[in-house]
Amino acid sequence: MIGQKIRELREENDFLLRQLAAKLDIDTAQLSKMERGERFFKKEEIIEISRILKADKQELLTIWLADKIYKTIKDEEYVFSALKLVEQKLQ
């Protein structure tokens, strides 16, 4: 989810993969893997990307967090029950 969104924003802003990677001070291959969902973005990287690409920080952080949650729980048997408990806890 977040990787695809970053790729879309990067392309909309006419940034090459290597240009954004250089601004983030990470390897181009690493950013490519992150965009494909093979590696996780760090929260700090999402914040920096929102600044560089002039994107909505809250939207990107929301997608990033949803992606982290999804990848953590997607294969668990009691996902929906657990999510209901978490929702109750957060309210």
Secondary structure, 3 states (H helix, E strand, C coil): CHHHHHHHHHHHCCCCHHHHHHHHCCCHHHHHHHHCCCCCCCHHHHHHHHHHCCCCHHHHHHHHHHHHHHHHHCCCCCHHHHHHHHHHHHC
